Amino acid sequence: MEIEQQLGCAVGSGVKAAMQLVAKVKVLVVWNIGPPLKHLLSGMKCKVIAVSHGGPENAWNTQGLLDQAEYTDHIVTVSRAVAGATPPGIPVTRIPNAPDPHNVRAVNRLAKPKRKVAVVCTRFSREKRLEFLASVFRYMPDWELWLIGYRGGVGATVIAETDNVKVFPATATPGDYYAVADVALCASENEGYGLASAEALLAGLPLVSTPVGFLEDRPELATIVGHDASVEDWAAAIRAAKPKPTTGLDRIEDFVSAWQRLIDSMLPEGHRKAAVCRSNICGHYRQAEDACGVIAAMGRPGRISYLYQHPATRCVAEQPFF
């Protein structure tokens, strides 16, 4: 009950709790709310900001935006790569995701291998092309490839370990691996933003990547390798990679300021309550969590709540952020 009084809205699970939450706020930030919760938007009086974090090739993202389009007042895209997925007729603002310095600091000290290490922090899904990357290291016996599950889970793709290809479970502290690595890799077919790559750059690693996500806007930050590049091309790029200045890398301060301005523009005078909703709790999409922190950091009366739908149980719960 104390938590409920602090937040000014219900804390619980199920659609009823979700409806109580959205009834309390003036702005709702939605991360692909999905069909199970779509009806929450009908009849709501608050403003709705929908976030697009996937390009036209991500059918789930495009369909989610279309499902909620009639209730959406504004759309936020996380990079130029996803702009093509937005429905017409709705105002769009690009707010690039940004790596948080706290997320790239080493928490646990790992032993430095004798061989050089290339690291990939990612979901293990088909579009990440991890099997292709593993094949590159058959020609690089003096290097190791470390494949690390990124925060929320490893995923469906199974990669066989070899003498120089190692698979690690999902981690909440990728900075541990960045601290002992020599280069970061991304061979993805597509990325909404590419937060793991941005974090690797912020940690000081050179990055070898396909031209995806934020690198469409900032190709100078990485060594860019084409989607059709051969294993020999990748091996040569990895061996030659050098750190590059990160002056063009999106900054968390700009991210916070942009969200503050957008939410301010949509909040009626005198109201300071907003909520964030997304359709899953996969830690890979950290921008939802960051947006909660943005609103909380505004230091104003009112409370911020985080509404999520668990992918396994399909229940809805609200998690207070302060």
Summary of the structure (lengths in Angstrom):
residues: 322
radius of gyration: 20.5
end to end distance: 14.8
largest distance: 63.0
contacts: 1085
relative contact order: 0.17
helix: 34%
strand: 21%
